[in-house]
C-alpha cells in the first residue's frame, strides 16, 4: 500500500507537535528545578530545628566523639622557689584524656518561637589515650585553696589580709602540695574548704576542691535560644489554631506563663539571630558582671555588650548565615564570659571546603574604655592582656582563664615562669566549619561560598549542629596570687601561676554525618546542576529538531510532483524507442531533447 503525500504531511505535523511538547516540558522542568532548588529544600529540612526534625534528633544527644585532653603543670623546684632562690619552674605533663557526652534534656518549643533546654554533660576517663593513671601519678602543685583565700583577702583590704593570714597559720597548710593528678582535677580534701563548706554551706556547697570538678559543675541551667523565623512562624500558626479553640483569658495566661518579667525583644540592643541566646536561667545578661533588669533605674549605664548574653550563642547550634566578616560570640558558664570568634582562613578537610575560625586575640582582655570588655575590670583595675577573670564564677577565688602558655597574652606572663613556651600550632583555639557552596543556586561558580553553621561543634561551646569539620579549643586555668601580707607565701606574691590547660577536640565526624555532608554539599548540588543542564539540552534539541522537520516539510509541500520530470536525463540518448514513443503521446516531445537537465530528487 502506497502512502500518499497528504498522509505523510499530517504524520510529520503530529511528530513536530510531539517534539515541541517534549521540548517545552523538559525546559519547564529545568526551570522549575532552578526555582524550587530541591537540594536547598532538603538541606533546609535536614538542618532546621523543629520538633522531630533530623537536626533536633541529633541535637538532643549528639553522636560525636568529643575528647578533653588535660595537661597539668608540675612544679619541679618547690624548695628553691620557696627559699626565693629561683623563679617558679614548671613541667607540662599530659595528656590525661576524658571523653565527654552531652545531652539536651527537657527540651521545650515555646509559643513565642524559642527553645528551652537543660544541657547535661558527663566525662569518662580514656586510659588508652592518656600518658598514665591520674589516680596514681603524683605531682607538685600550688595550694589553690590557701593561695586563693589569701589573695581574695588581699583584694578586700589590708586588715582583711592580715586577719586571714593569722587565721590560716594554725592550720599548718603547706603552700605546695604533693597530690595525685586525679585529686587536682576532681577534688582533694582540704581543711580550709571543709571549714568554709561548714560555715557557709549556701556559698561553698562542696567539700573537695578540684579544677575540672568546679569547671564542669554547671548545675542544671535552663537555656533558651531563639529559633529561625520560619520555625517561629510555624509555631505561631499552630498557636493561633489552638487559640481559636480556647477562651481569650486562657490564651493570655498561656502567653504570660513564659518568662513573665522579660521585656519585649523590640527593646533588645543585640540583634535577634537564629539560635542565639534569649535568656539564661531567666536572665538576658550576666548579673555577676553587673547586668541588672532593664527596668532598673541605672540599666542604661550598667548594661553593656560586655554583660549581655542576648545575641550570643550557647554553642549547641549555630545559624547558616554567619559570614566570614562577622564576629560572633559564644558563652559557656565554665569560662564566665562570652568569647568572640572570628574568621581566620579558608582550607579543606577531607577534600571538603572549610573555614577556619579562631578565638580573637582580645577574647581574654579587659579595658575600661571598651564597652565589650569594660565590665571585666573591677574597681577600675583590669587584668593584663591575655587573662580573663574567672573569680565571680569561682567563689571569688582569683582564678583566670587564658590560652595555653599565655599564648597571645602579655609576654611578661610567660617570661615570669620557667618551662612555658607559647606556640600557635599547639596552643591556639581553632574551629573549622564547613561552608555551603552557592552551587545550590549557581553551580557554574563553585568557588563562591557563604558559610553554613548548622554544624555540630564541640564540647564547651561548640556542640553544634550543622557540623564542624574539626575543632580544637584550648584554654588554660591559672591562679592569680597577691599575698604580700603572709610571709610564708611571699614568694608567690604578684604571680600568675599556671595550673592546667585543656584541649577540647572533635577529631572526626561520625560516618553518618560525613555521608550526609558529602551528599548535601558535595554530590547533590552537582547532580542537580547536571540534571538541569541535561533537561535544558534535551529540551533545546527537541525544539530544534521540530523546527528542522517543519522546515523540510514546508519545502516538500511547495514542490509540484510530475512523474515525467523524475526521469533522469543525460546528453546520451539512452531511452528505448518504444518508451520514447509512449512519452510523445503526452504532447511534450521537448523533454526528450539531448540536453543536460537538473535531476529532481526531492519528491
NUPASE-80514 format. One record per atom (N, C-alpha, C): x, y, z. Coordinates in steps of 0.05 Angstrom, whole numbers, plus 32768, in hexadecimal, padded with zeros to 4 digits. Layout:
XYZ;...
//
This chain:
80117FE88000;800080008000;801280198000;800E802A7FED;801E80427FEA;801380597FFB;80268067800A;801E807E801B;801C8097800A;800680A4800C;800280BD7FFC;801180D48008;801980E97FF9;802781008003;8017810E8019;7FFC81108016;7FEC811E802A;7FED81108045;7FED80F58044;7FEE80E6805D;800980EA806A;801E80EB805A;803980EF8065;803C810A8072;8030811F8067;803181398073;8023813A808E;800C812D8091;7FFD812C80AA;800E811E80C0;801B810880B8;802B80F980CB;8042810A80D4;804E811980C2;8065812980C9;805C814080DC;8045814B80D7;803B816080E9;803681568105;802B813D8108;802781328122;8042812D8131;805581248121;806F8120812D;807C813A8136;8078814F8127;80828169812F;807581738149;805B816F814B;804D81778164;80578168817C;805C814E8179;8066813E818F;808281478197;8093814C8183;80AE8156818A;80AD81718199;809B81838190;8099819D819D;808F819A81BA;807B818981BE;8071818581D9;8086817981EB;8095816581E2;80AA815A81F2;80C0816E81F8;80C7817E81E5;80DC819381E9;80D381A781FD;80BB81B181FB;80B081C4820E;80AF81B8822A;80A7819F822B;80A581918245;80C0818F8253;80D581878244;80F081858250;80FA81A08259;80F681B58248;80FF81CF8250;80F081DA8269;80D681D3826A;80C681DB8282;80D081CD829B;80D681B38298;80E181A582AF;80FC81B082B9;810D81B782A6;812681C382AD;812281DE82BB;811081EE82B2;810B820882BF;80FF820482DA;80ED81F082DD;80E081EA82F7;80F581E2830B;810881D18303;811D81C88316;812E81E0831F;813481F3830C;8143820A8314;8134821B8328;811A821F8324;810A822F8335;810682228351;80FE82088350;80F881FA8369;811281F38378;812781EC836A;814081E48376;813D81CD838A;813781B58380;8132819E8392;8149819983A6;8162819D839D;8178819983B0;817681AB83C8;817081C583C3;816D81D883D9;815581D083EB;814081C683DE;812881BD83EE;813081A68401;8140819383F6;8148817D8407;815B8186841D;816E81988416;818081A3842A;817081B18440;815D81C28437;814D81D1844B;813E81BE845D;813481A88452;812581958462;813781868475;814E817D846B;8161816E847C;816D817E8492;81738198848C;818281A9849F;817181BF84AA;815881BA84AF;814681CD84BC;813D81C184D7;813A81D284EA;813381C98505;811581CC850A;810881B58509;80EC81B48511;80E78198851D;80D18195852A;80CC817D8539;80CB81658525;80DD8151852B;80DE8139851A;80F0813B8502;80FC815284FD;810E815584E6;8128814584EA;8136814184D4;814F813284D5;8163814184E7;8164815C84E4;8176816C84F4;816E816A8511;8155816B8517;814C816A8533;8153814F8540;8151813A8531;8158811F853C;8176811E8542;81868128852F;81A381288534;81AB813A854B;819D8151854D;81A381658561;819D815B857D;8188814B8580;81818142859B;8197813085A7;81A481208597;81BA810F85A1;81CF810D858A;81E081218588;81F381218571;820481088570;820480FB8559;821480E28556;823180E7854E;823F80F8855E;825A81008557;826D80F7856C;828680F28562;829B80EA8575;82AB8104857C;82A4810E8594;82B18127859E;82C4811F85B4;82DD812785B1;82F1811F85C5;82FD813885D2;8302813685EC;830E814C85FB;832A81428605;833F814E85FA;835A81478602;8364815B8616;836C8151862E;837581628644;839381608647;839F81788649;83BC817A864E;83C081898668;83CF817D867B;83D3818A8695;83EF81958696;83F381AB86A6;840D81B786AA;841881AE86C5;842C819D86C4;8439819386DC;845081A586E4;845081AE86FD;846681BF8707;847F81AD870C;849581B486FF;84AD81A48701;84C281AF8715;84BF81C7871E;84D281D38731;84C581DF874A;84B481D08758;84A581DB876E;84B781E78784;84CC81D9878C;84DD81E287A2;84EC81FC879A;84F981FC8783;85088213877B;84F6822B8776;84DE8226876C;84CB823C8768;84C282488782;84BB82378796;84B1824187AF;84C7825087BF;84E0824987BA;84F6825787C7;84FD827287B8;84EF827687A2;84F4828F8793;850D828E8782;85188277877D;85318274876E;852C82738750;851582688747;85108265872B;84F3826D8725;84EF8272870B;84D482778702;84C5825C8701;84AB825D8702;849B82458701;849F823786E7;84A6821D86E8;84AB820D86D0;849681F786CF;848981F486B8;847481E086B5;847B81CD869D;846F81B6869F;847281A1868A;845681998682;8451819A8668;84378192865D;84358174865C;842081688668;841C814B8668;84008146865C;83FF81348649;83E6812D863D;83E981218622;83D481198614;83B8811F861D;83AB8109862E;83988112863E;83858100864B;836B8105863D;836180F18630;834B80F5861D;833080EB8628;831C80FB8625;830180F4862D;82EE80F88615;82DB80E68612;82C780E985FD;82AE80F6860A;82A3810A85FC;828C81188606;8273811085F7;825D810C8605;8244810585F9;8230811B8601;8222812585ED;820F813B85F1;81F3813285EB;81E0813B85FB;81C3813785F6;81B5815185FB;81A1815785EA;8190816E85EF;8175816385F8;817081668612;8158815B861E;814281708621;812A81668625;81128177862A;810F818D8615;8115818585FC;8112819985E6;80F481A085E2;80EF81B985E0;80D381C385DD;80D281D985C8;80C181D585B4;80BD81EA85A0;80A781FD85AB;80AF821685B1;809D822985BD;808C823785A9;8074824185B2;8062824E859F;806D82688592;80818274859F;808C828D8594;80A382898581;80A682708577;80BB826B8563;80D68267856E;80D8825C8587;80F282568593;80F38239859B;810B823085A2;810E821485AA;811D821485C5;8112820785D9;811F820585F4;812981E985F8;813F81E78606;814A81CC860B;815E81CE8623;816681B6862D;817981B48642;819181A48638;81A881B08634;81C081A0862B;81CC81908642;81D18177863D;81DD81658651;81F581588645;820C815A8652;8225814F8648;8231813C865D;823F81288653;824D81168664;8267810E8657;827C81088667;82968102865C;829F80E68665;82AB80D78653;82B580BC8658;82D280BA8651;82E380B08663;82FF80AE865E;8305809A8648;831880A08637;8320808F8620;833E80878625;834380718631;835F806A8638;837180658620;8366805A860A;8377805485F3;8382806D85E5;8376808485EA;837F809D85DE;839080AE85F2;839380A4860A;83A080B4861F;83BC80AB8624;83CC80BD8630;83E980B78635;83EC80A6864E;83D780A4865E;83D980958677;83BF80948686;83BF8089869E;83A8808886AF;83A780A086C1;839380B286BD;839280CA86CE;838F80C486EC;838580AD86F3;838280A6870F;839C809D871B;83B08096870A;83CA808C8714;83E080A18710;83DE80B186FC;83F480C586F6;83F280DC870A;840880E28717;840980F7872B;8418810F871F;840F81278727;841B8140871D;841D81548734;842E81688731;8431817E8744;842281968738;840F81A08748;83FD81B4873E;83F981C98754;83F781E3874D;83F181F78762;83D681F28770;83D481F88789;83BC81F48799;83A782098790;839582008780;838182138774;83708220878A;83668210879D;8355821B87B1;8364823087C3;837C822987CB;838B823B87DC;8392825587CE;839D825387B6;83A5826A87A7;838D827A879E;8377826C8797;835F8279878D;8352828A87A3;834F827F87BA;8342828D87D0;835482A587D9;836E82A187DA;838082B687E2;838082CD87CE;837F82C687B4;837E82DB879F;836382E9879F;834D82DA87A4;833382E787A5;833282FB87BC;833E82F487D3;833E830787EA;834F831F87E4;8365831C87D5;8376833287CD;8366834687BC;8353833C87AC;8343834E879B;8330835F87AC;8328835487C3;8314836287D3;8320837A87E1;8334837587F3;8340838B8802;835983808810;836983928819;8381838B8828;837A837C8842;836583868850;835D83798868;8353835D8863;83448359884E;833A833E8847;8351832C8841;836583368833;837C8325882C;838B831B8844;8390832E8857;839E83268870;838D83128880;837383178881;836183058891;836182E98885;835F82E7886B;835F82CD885F;837A82BF8863;839082CD8860;83AA82C18864;83AD82B68881;83A282C58894;83A482BB88B0;839282A388B4;837B82A288A7;8368828C88AB;83738273889D;838182768887;838B825E8878;83A482528884;83B382618893;83CC8257889E;83C9823E88B0;83B5823D88C1;83B2822588D2;83AB820C88C3;83A0820F88AB;839881F7889C;83B081E88891;83C781F58890;83E081E78887;83DE81DE886B;83D281ED8859;83CE81E5883D;83E881EA882D;83F081D7881D;840781DA880C;840181EB87F3;841381FC87EB;840E820D87D3;841081FD87B9;841F81E787B9;842181D687A1;841A81B987AA;840781AD879C;83FD819287A4;8408817D8791;840B8165879C;8412814D878D;83F9813B878C;83EB813D8776;83D1812F8773;83D081208758;83BC81108754;83B98102873B;83AC81158727;83B0810E870D;83A3811E86F8;8385811D86FB;837A81068702;835D81048705;83538116871B;836281198731;8359812B8747;83598148873E;836D814F872E;836E816B8724;835681708712;834F815D8701;833A816186EE;831E815F86FA;831A814B870B;82FF81458714;82FB81498732;830F81528740;830A815A875B;831B814B876F;8326815A8783;8335814E8799;832B815A87B3;832F814B87C8;8327815487E3;8339816C87EB;832C818187F3;833A819987FB;832D81A48814;833C81A8882A;832F81B28843;832281CD883F;832D81DE882F;832181F9882B;830781F7881D;830581E68808;82EC81E387FA;82D881D5880B;82E081C2881C;82CE81B4882D;82C281C78842;82D281D9884D;82C881ED8861;82B582008853;82BC8209883A;82AB821C882C;829082108825;829081F7881D;827781E98816;826581E5882E;827281E38846;826281E0885F;825681FB8868;826682108866;825D822A886F;824B8238885A;825182348841;82428241882B;8238822D8817;8226821C881F;821D8206880D;820E821187F4;8201822887F7;81F3823387DF;8206823D87CB;821E824787D3;8231825287C1;8245823C87B7;8250822D87CA;8262821787C4;825381FD87C9;824881F287B4;823781DA87B7;824781C087B1;826181C287B0;827281AA87AB;828781A987C0;8291819187C5;82A6818D87DA;82C1818587CE;82C2818187B4;82DB817B87A6;82DE81908790;82F78198878C;82FD81AD8778;830D81A08761;8301819F8749;830E81958731;830881A7871A;831C81AA8708;831981BE86F3;830381B686DF;8304819D86D5;82F0819486C2;82D5819186D0;82D6818986E9;82BD818686F8;82AE81A086FA;82BD81B686FE;82B081D086FF;82A981DB86E3;82BA81D586CF;82B481DE86B4;829B81D286A9;829881B886AD;828281A986A1;826981A786B3;826B81B486CA;825381B486DC;824181CA86D4;823481C786BC;822181DB86B2;820781DB86C1;820281C586D1;81E781C386DD;81D381BC86C7;81BB81C486CB;81A681C086B7;819C81DB86AE;81A981E58699;81A281FF868F;818D81FC8679;817A820E8678;8166820E8663;816D8223864F;8173821A8637;817B822C8621;8164822F860D;816082478604;814B824C85F0;8157825A85D8;8153824F85C0;815F825B85A8;814882638595;814E82758583;813B827E856F;813C826B8557;81258264854D;812382538536;81218264851D;812882588505;8126826784EC;8109827184E7;8107828684D7;80ED829284D2;80D9827F84C6;80E3826D84B5;80D1825A84A8;80C4824784BD;80D4823F84D1;80CA822E84E6;80B7823E84F8;80BE825784FE;80AD8267850E;8092826C8501;8092826F84E7;8078827384D8;8067825A84DA;8074824384D7;8065822A84D9;8058822784F4;8068822D8509;805D822B8524;8047823F8529;804A8257851D;8036826C8521;801C82638514;801E825684FC;8006824C84EF;7FF982378500;80098225850B;7FFE8210851C;7FF1821C8535;7FFE82308540;7FF3823D8558;7FD8824B8551;7FD78257853A;7FBE82658532;7FA88251852F;7FAE823A8524;7F9982258521;7F90821B853C;7FA2821A854F;7F9A8211856A;7F8A82278578;7F9282408575;7F8482568582;7F6882598577;7F638250855E;7F4882528553;7F3582408563;7F40822C8570;7F2F8219857E;7F2E821E859C;7F3C823285A6;7F3C823885C3;7F33825485C7;7F2C825B85E0;7F23827585E7;7F3A828985E6;7F3482A385E3;7F4882B785E2;7F5882B885FC;7F4982B48613;7F5682B5862D;7F6B829F8630;7F6482878626;7F7782718628;7F8F82758615;7F8A828085FE;7FA0828685EB;7FB3829A85F7;7FA982AF8604;7FBA82C38610;7FCB82B68626;7FBF82A58636;7FCE8298864B;7FE482868641;7FDF8279862A;7FF38269861D;800B82798615;80068291860B;801C82A38603;802C82AD861A;801E82B28631;802C82BE8648;803C82A98658;803782908652;8046827B8661;8063827B865B;806A82848642;80868282863A;8095829C8640;80A7829B8654;80B782B2865B;80A882CC865D;809782CC8670;808582E28675;809382FD8677;80AB82FD8683;80B883168689;80CC831F8674;80CD8311865D;80E083188648;80D4832D8636;80E483428630;80D98358861F;80D8834F8602;80CA836085F3;80C6835A85D6;80E0835985C7;80E2834685B3;80FA834485A4;8100835E8594;80EB836D858E;80EF8385857E;81018399858C;8104839685A7;811583A885B6;8131839D85BA;8136838685AF;8150837A85B2;8165838785A0;817C838D85AB;8190839A859C;819D83878588;81A2836F8590;81AE835B857E;819A8351856A;81A3834B8551;81908340853D;818783248544;8170831D853C;816583038541;816F82F0852B;818382E08531;818F82CE851D;818382B38522;818282A4850C;81788288850E;818982788521;817D826B8534;818A825A8548;819B8269855C;81998283855D;81A782938571;81998291858C;81A7829785A1;819B829585BC;818682AA85C0;817082A285CB;815B82B585D3;815E82BB85F1;815E82A78601;816382AA861E;817282928628;81808296863E;818F8280864C;818582808669;8178826B8671;816C826A868B;815982828690;814B8289867B;8137829F867D;814282BB867A;815C82BE8676;816882D88673;817682DC8658;817382F3864C;818182F88632;819D83028636;81A78303864F;81C2830D8654;81D082FF866B;81E883078671;81F982FB8685;81FA830D869E;81EB830686B3;81EA831686CB;8205831986D8;8216830486D7;822F830686E5;8243831986D7;823C832286BF;824B833786B2;823C835286B1;8228835486C2;821B836E86C5;8201837286B6;81F7835D86A8;81DE8361869A;81C6836386AD;81B4837686A7;819C837A86B8;8184837886A6;816D837586B3;8154837486A4;8150838D8694;8143838B867D;814083A2866B;812F83B98677;811F83B2868B;810F83C78698;811E83D486AF;813783CC86B4;814783D986C9;814E83F686C1;814F840786D5;8153842486CF;816E842986C2;8182841786C6;819D841C86BB;81A3840886A5;818F83FC8699;819383E68686;81A283F0866D;819C84088664;81A88412864B;81C68415864E;81D0841B8665;81ED841E8669;81FA84038670;81ED83F38680;81FA83DA868A;81F883C48676;81E483C38665;81E183AD8652;81F083B48638;820483A48632;821583A8861A;8217838E860B;8222839085F2;8227837785E3;8239836385F2;8248836D8606;825A835C8615;824B83498627;823583528633;822683408646;820B8338863B;8206833C8621;81EC83348615;81F0831A8606;81DE8307860A;81E082ED85FD;81D182EC85E2;81BC82FC85E0;81AB82FB85C8;81BC830285B0;81B982F2859B;81C882F68583;81E082E38581;81E882D68597;81FE82C38597;81F282A78595;820482938594;81FB82778590;8205826685A7;81F5825285AE;81FD824085C3;820F822A85B8;82128228859E;822482148592;821681FB8589;81FD81F78590;81EF81DE8589;81E681DF856C;81E081F68561;81D881F78545;81DD8214853B;81E582168522;81EA82308515;81D9823384FC;81D5824C84F3;81C6825084DB;81D7824A84C2;81C9824B84AB;81D782468491;81DD82608483;81DD82768490;81E182908482;81F782A1848E;820A8294849C;822182A384A7;823682A68491;823D82BF848B;825082C48476;826D82C48481;828082C5846E;829C82C58476;82A482DF8484;829582F4847F;829C830E848B;828F831284A6;827E830084AE;826F830484C7;827E82F884DF;827E830684F5;828882FC850E;827182F3851F;827082DA8527;825A82D08537;826482C78552;825282CA8566;825A82C58582;824E82AA858B;825E829C859B;8255828385A7;8258828485C5;8244827A85D3;8245827B85F0;8245825E85FC;8257825A860E;82578241861E;825B8249863B;824B823F864C;824B82478668;826682418675;8273822D866D;828D82268679;82A2823B8675;829F824C8660;82B28261865B;82A8827C8662;8290827D866D;82868295867C;828382AD866A;828382AA864F;828182C1863D;827B82B78621;827582CA8610;827282C485F4;828D82C785E6;829282B685D3;82AB82B685C4;82A682BD85A7;82B482D1859C;82B082D8857F;82BF82C5856D;82B182BB8558;82BD82A98545;82BD82B7852A;82D382B6851B;82D682C48502;82E382B284ED;82DC82B884D3;82E782A984BD;830582AD84BB;8314829884B4;8331829A84B1;833B82948495;8332827D848A;833B8276846F;832982608463;832E825A844A;83208245843C;8332822D8438;832682158434;833681FE842F;832481E68428;832F81CE842A;832081B68425;832581A1843B;831081928441;8312817C8454;830581648447;8315814E8443;830B81368436;82FF813D841B;830C8150840D;8303815783F2;82EA816983F1;82E181728408;82C981838409;82D2819F8411;82C681B38403;82CD81CF8408;82C681D68425;82D781E58432;82D381EB844F;82DE82078455;82D28212846B;82DB822C8475;82E882288491;82FE82358495;830B823584AF;8302824D84BF;82F7824984D7;82F0825E84EA;8301825B8502;83088271850F;8318826F8528;830E8284853C;831582808555;830F8294856A;832082AD8564;831382C48566;832182DD8560;833782E28576;834A82F2856E;836082F88580;835783068599;834283168597;8338832585AE;8323831585BE;832182FC85B9;830C82EC85C6;830F82EC85E4;832882EC85EE;832C82EB860B;833883068615;8330831B8609;833A83358611;83238345861E;832B835B862B;8318836C8638;832283898637;8311839B8631;831883B7862E;830183C98637;830683DD8647;82F183EE8651;82E483FE863A;82F484048625;82EA8414860F;82DB840385FA;82DB83E985FD;82CE83D885E9;82B483CD85F4;829D83D485E9;828383CB85F4;828083AD85F2;828F839F85E1;828E838285DE;829E837485F3;82B083828602;82C083748616;82C283848630;82B5839C8632;82B883AD8649;82AD83A08663;8299838F8660;828C83848679;829F83718687;82B483678679;82C783548686;82DB83628698;82DC837D8697;82EE838C86A9;82E1839186C3;82ED838A86D9;82E2838F86F4;82F083A78701;82DF83B9870B;82EA83D18718;82FE83E08706;82F783E086EC;830883ED86D7;832483DF86D5;832683C786DE;833E83B786DC;833A83A186C8;834A83A086B2;8347838B869E;835F8378869E;835A83608697;836F834C8696;83818351867E;839A8346867E;83AB83498667;839F833C864E;83AA83448637;83A18339861D;83A3831B861D;838E830E8614;838E82F18611;838282E28628;837A82F0863E;836E82E48655;835182EC8658;834082D8865D;832482DD8662;831D82D5867E;831182E7868D;830A82E386A9;82F482CF86AC;82F982BA86BC;82E482A686C2;82DA82A786DF;82E482B986EE;82DE82B9870B;82C182BB8711;82B082CA8703;829382CA870A;828682AF8707;8291829E86F7;8286828386F3;8295826E8704;82A982778713;82BA82658722;82BA826D8740;82A382768749;82A0827C8766;82B38291876E;82B982A4875C;82CC82BB8760;82E982B28764;82EF8299875F;830B8291875F;8318829D8745;832E82AB8747;833982B8872F;834582A5871B;8334829B870A;833C828886F5;8338829686DA;8349829086C7;8348829D86AC;834882888696;833C828E8680;833C827D8668;834C828B8652;835B827B8643;836B8286862D;836F826F8618;837D82768603;8387826185F1;839F825385FE;83A5823A85F7;83BB822B8603;83D5823A8601;83E582388616;840082448617;83FE82628613;83E7826E8619;83E2828B8615;83E7829485F9;83E0828285E6;83E2828985C9;83CF82A185C3;83D982B485B4;83CB82CD85AD;83C782E085C4;83D482D985DB;83D282EA85F3;83EB82FC85F6;83EB830B860B;8402831C8612;841B830A8614;843083118605;844883008606;845482FC8622;845083108634;845B830D864F;844F82F6865E;843782ED8657;842A82D78665;843982BE8661;844182B78649;844F829E8643;846C82A1864B;847882B9864B;849482BD8652;849882BA8670;848382BE8680;848682BD869D;848882A086A7;8480828C8697;84808270869F;84928261868C;84A582528698;84B682418687;84A68228867F;84AB821F8666;849E8207865C;8486820D8649;848082268644;846A822D8632;847582368616;8468822D8601;8470823485E6;8458823685D4;844C824E85D2;8434825285C2;8439824A85A5;8425823D8599;84288234857D;840C82348570;840A82408558;83F18242854A;83E582278544;83F582158538;83EA81FB8530;83E081EB8547;83ED81ED855E;83E681DC8575;83D281EA8587;83D082048587;83C28212859D;83AB82248593;83A882278579;83928238856F;837882288570;836282378571;8347822A8571;833B822D8555;833482178549;832B8218852D;83118208852A;82FE8213851A;82E682058513;82E5820484F5;82E181ED84E9;82E081EA84CC;82C381E484C4;82B781F684B5;829B81F384AE;829981EE8490;828581DF8488;828181D9846B;826E81EC845F;827781FC844B;8266820F843E;82548202842A;823D820E8423;822B8204840F;8231821483F5;8235820583E0;823B821283C6;8222821E83B9;8226823383AA;8210823F839C;8208822E8384;821482168381;820D82078369;81F181FB836C;81E481FF8383;81C781F98385;81B9820B8370;81C38224836F;81B58238835E;81C4823D8345;81DE823A8345;81EE8240832D;8206822E832D;820382168323;821882028324;822E82098311;822A821C82FF;823F822482ED;8254823482FB;824F823B8314;8263824A8324;8269823A833E;82768224833B;827A82128352;828C821E8368;829A82348363;82AB823F8377;829F82578385;8285825B8381;82778271838F;826A826583A7;8274826B83BF;826B825E83D7;825F827183EB;824B826983FA;824282768412;824282618428;824882698441;824A82558456;82308249845E;823082318464;821982248470;8221821B848C;8213822284A0;821B821A84BA;8204820B84C7;81F981F884B9;81E781E684C7;81F881CE84CC;820A81CF84DD;821D81BA84E1;822081B384FE;8227819A8503;822D8191851D;8248819D8524;824A81AE8538;826581B78540;826881AC855C;827E81AD8568;8283819B857E;828181A68599;8285819585AA;8287819885C7;827C81B285D1;828C81C285DD;828281D885ED;826D81E885DE;827681F685CB;8262820685BE;825C81FB85A2;826E81EC8597;826A81E4857C;825E81C8857A;824681C58580;823A81AB857F;822581AD8568;822B81B78554;821881C28541;820D81AE852E;81F881B78523;81EA81A68510;81EA81B484F6;81F781AB84E6;81FC81B584CD;821881B084CD;822881A684C8;823B819284CE;8257819D84CC;826581A284E1;828081AB84DF;8291819584D3;82A3819C84C2;82B5818784B7;82C8817E84CC;82D1819184DC;82E6818C84F0;82E581A28504;82EE819D851C;82F081B38530;830581AC8545;831581BF854B;832881BD8561;832781D68572;831A81D48589;831681EB859A;832981E785B2;833B81FA85B6;835081F785CA;834E820E85DE;834D820885F7;834C821D860C;835C82158624;836682298632;837782248649;836B82318662;836D82248679;8364822E8692;837C823586A3;837D824E86AD;8394825786BD;838A826486D7;839B826586EA;839582718704;83A3828C8706;839482A1870D;839F82BC8712;83A682BF872F;83BF82C58736;83C682C68752;83D082E28759;83C582EC876F;83CE8305877C;83CE8300879A;83E582F887A5;83E682EE87C0;83FD82FB87D0;8402831487CC;8419832187D8;8417832287F7;83FF83218802;83FB8323881F;83FF8308882D;840482F3881F;840982D9882B;842682D18824;843782D38838;845482CE8833;845A82B28828;8449829F8831;844E82838827;84488280880A;8438829287FF;842F829087E3;843C82A587D2;844E82B587DC;845882CD87CE;846582C687B3;847282AF87AF;847D82AA8794;846882A9877E;844F82A38786;843982A28772;842D82BD876B;843682D28779;842982EC8776;842A82F78759;841383018750;8411830E8736;841B82FB8720;841282E38721;841A82CF870D;840082C28701;840182BC86E7;83EC82AD86DA;83F6829186D6;83EB827E86E5;83F5826386E6;83E3825186D4;83EE824586BF;83DE823386AE;83D9821986BD;83C0820F86BD;83B981F786CB;83B581E086B7;83A381E386A4;839E81CF868F;839781DD8675;839881CF865F;838B81D88647;837E81C0863A;836881C6862C;835781B18621;835281B68603;835281A085F4;834C81A185D8;8333819185D3;831E819E85CA;8305819185C3;8304818E85A5;83038175859C;830781708580;82F1815D8575;82E98164855C;82D88153854C;82EA814A8535;82F481328536;830881298523;82FD81218508;82E581148509;82DA810B84F0;82BC810784F3;82AE810D84DE;8291810A84DE;828A80EC84DC;827280E584E5;826980CA84E2;826480C484C5;826580AA84BC;826180A384A0;824680AE8496;823180AD84A7;821780B6849F;821780D48498;822580E484A8;8226810184A3;82378107848B;824D80F88487;825E80FC8470;824F80F68456;824080E08457;822F80D98440;821A80EE843A;820E80F8844F;81FA810D844C;820681278440;821E812E844A;822C8146843F;823281438422;823E812C841B;8245812783FF;822D812783ED;8217811B83F6;81FF811A83E6;81F3813683E2;81F1814583F8;81E3815F83F7;81F4817483E9;820E817483EE;821E818A83E5;8234818283D1;8238816983CD;824C816083B9;8241815483A0;822C814483A3;82218135838D;820781408382;81F481458395;81D9814E838C;81D98167837C;81E8817C8383;81E781958373;81F181908356;820681808353;8210817B8338;81FE81698328;81F281558335;81DE81448328;81C78155831F;81BE81678330;81A781788329;81AE818A8311;81C681968312;81CE81A782FC;81D1819782E2;81DC817F82E3;81DF816E82CC;81C4816782C1;81B1816182D3;8196815982CA;8188817182BC;818C818982C7;818181A182BB;818C81A5829F;81A781A2829C;81B381A68282;81A98191826E;81A681788278;819D81628266;81818168825C;816F8170826F;815381768267;8153818E8253;816281A28259;816381BA8247;816D81B2822B;818281A1822A;818D81998211;817A81888201;816C8175820F;815881648202;8141817581F7;813881888208;8122819A81FF;812A81AA81E6;814181B681E7;814A81C681D0;814E81B581B7;8159819D81BB;815E818B81A4;814381838197;812F817C81A8;81168174819D;8108818B818E;810A81A38199;80FE81BA818B;810C81BF8170;812781BD8170;813681C18157;812F81AB8143;812C8192814C;8125817D813A;81098181812E;80F6818A813E;80DC81908135;80DC81A68120;80ED81BA8124;80EE81D08111;80FA81C780F6;810E81B680F7;811981AB80DE;8105819A80CF;80F7818980DD;80E3817880D0;80CD818980C4;80C5819E80D2;80B081AF80C8;80BA81BE80AF;80D381C780AF;80DE81D58098;80E081C3807F;80E981AB8083;80EC8198806D;80D081918061;80BC818E8073;80A18188806A;8095819E805A;809B81B78061;809181CE8052;809C81CF8036;80B681C98033;80C281C98019;80B681B28008;80B1819C8015;80A681858006;808A818B7FFD;807B819A800D;805F81A08006;805D81B37FEE;807081C47FE9;807081D77FD3;807A81CB7FB9;808681B37FBA;809081A77FA1;807981997F92;8077819F7F77;806281937F66;806C81797F5B;805F81647F62;806881497F5A;805F81437F3D;8072813B7F2B;806C81337F10;807D811A7F09;807081037F05;807F80EB7F01;809180EC7EE8;808980FD7ED5;809A80FF7EBD;80B4810D7EC2;80B4811F7ED6;80CD812E7EDC;80DF811F7EEF;80D581087EF8;80E680F97F0A;80F980E67EFC;80F780E67EE1;810980D57ED1;812380E37ECF;813880D47ED2;815380DF7ED0;815B80E17EB2;816880F77EAB;817180FB7E8F;818F80FF7E8E;819980F97E77;81B580FF7E72;81B881087E55;81CF81117E4D;81D381197E31;81D381027E1D;81D480EA7E28;81D380D27E17;81B780C77E17;81AD80C27E00;819180B87DFE;8190809B7E06;818780967E1F;8187807B7E29;816B80707E2C;8156807F7E24;813A80767E27;813380647E0F;8129804D7E15;8121803B7DFF;810B80477DEE;810B803F7DD5;80F8804B7DC2;80DB80467DCA;80D3802F7DD1;80B6802B7DD8;80AD803D7DEF;80BF80417E03;80B880527E19;80B6806F7E11;80C980767DFE;80C980927DF5;80AF80987DE5;80A580857DD6;808C80897DC6;8075808C7DD9;8075807E7DEF;805F80817E02;805F809C7E0F;807780A77E15;807980C17E22;806F80D77E0F;807480D37DF4;806C80E77DE1;804D80EB7DE0;803F80D77DE9;802180D97DEA;801880EF7DFC;802980F77E10;8021810C7E22;802281277E16;802E81297DFE;802F81427DF0;804581547DF8;805A814A7E06;8070815B7E0E;808A814D7E06;808F814C7DEC;80A8813E7DE3;80C1814D7DEA;80BF81677DF3;80D881767DF9;80E7816B7E11;80DA815B7E21;80E881507E38;80FB813A7E30;80F981327E16;810B811D7E0D;812481277E00;812881427E00;8140814E7DF4;815881447E03;816E81437DF4;8187813A7E00;819581527E0C;818B815B7E23;819681717E32;819A81687E4F;81AE81737E5D;81B1816D7E79;819B817B7E89;818D816C7E99;817781777EAA;817E81717EC7;817181827ED9;8174817D7EF6;816781637EFE;817281557F10;8167813C7F19;815681427F32;813C813D7F2F;812981427F44;8128812A7F57;812E812F7F71;812E81197F85;811E811F7F9E;811281367F9F;8105813D7FB9;80EB812F7FBD;80DE81277FA8;80C3811C7FAC;80C481027FBB;
//
